[in-house]
Amino acid sequence: MKNIQIIDGALNCSYEVFSVSDEDFAQLFPMANQDVEFADDFFLRAGPAAQEVWTRLWHDRADKKSINGIHGTLFCGLDEKKRLYPTKRESEMVTGLD
């Protein structure tokens, strides 16, 4: 199981974490060392199979106080952040942009 933090544009976003199977994680984050994804990119890439993964994603909400790490971040509706993550790796986030 892998833990994914969900970040959306809502003012009341609570940055929830959900646990997913290794298989679903690989569908959401398919590149080597990828730990950032954008929901619209996932749906474009995965096509019809995306809906099944998306539905399962919301089934296992994790207690942030008891999990052992966050393996990926999924941005929903925050396309303006794409320029900060061109490689979709958090460790390579672009900083210092105007």
N, C-alpha and C positions, 0 to 999 in steps of 0.2 A: 504494500500500500504506500501511496505517496500523498503528501499534503499540498494542497493548492490554495493560496490566498487569492480571494476575489476582490478586486478593487473596481468600483464603478463611480460614475460622476455624481451620484446623489449626495446631497448635503448630509443626509443621515446614514451614509455608508458606514458599516461597522467592520469592514475588512474581514469578513468571515473566512474561515478555513474549512475546506472540505477534503475528505480522504477519498482517493480514487484508486482503482486497481492499477497495477503497473502497465497493463495493456491500454487502459484509457489514458493514462498519463502519456504514454508513447504516441498516442493519436493526437493529443493536445500539444505536446512539445516534441515534435519528431526529429529535430536536428540534434547532433551531438552537443552535449553541454548546454542545450537550450533550457532556460528557466523563466522566460518571459514570453507571453503570447497575448494576442489581441483577439477578442471573440470574433470580430468580423473576418479576420485573416483565417482563423480556424474554419469557419463556415465556408469560406471560399475554397480553401484547400481540400477539406474533407468531403465536400459535396453531400450527397444524401445520407452517408454514414454519420455525419456530424450530429444529427438530431438524437440518435440513440445515445451517443457519448454525452451529449449535453443534458439529456434527461437523467442519466445515471449520476452525473456530477453532483446534483443537488440532494442526493439521498443520504449521504453520510457526513453530516455537519460535525466537525471536530471541536473539542474543547481546547481553545488556544493555550490554556494553562497546563494541559496534560500531554500535548503532542511533543514529538521528538523531531523538531525541525520543519521548515517549510521548503518544499522542493521546487515550487514554481509559483509564479504570479500571473494571474489572468486578468487583463484589463477589459472591462466591458464599457463601450461607449466613450472611450477616452483616446480617440485617434490623435489628438494633439501630442500625446506622449510618445507616439511612434518614432519621432525624430530623436528621442533620447535613448532609444533601444534599437539601433539599426541592425545589430547582430542578434538581437533577442537573447542576450546574456546580461544578467544584472551586473556582473563584474566588469562589463565593458560599456556601462552606461555613459553617455556623453554628458559632460558637465560643462558649465561656463557658457551656455548658449544665451544669446540676448532674447 
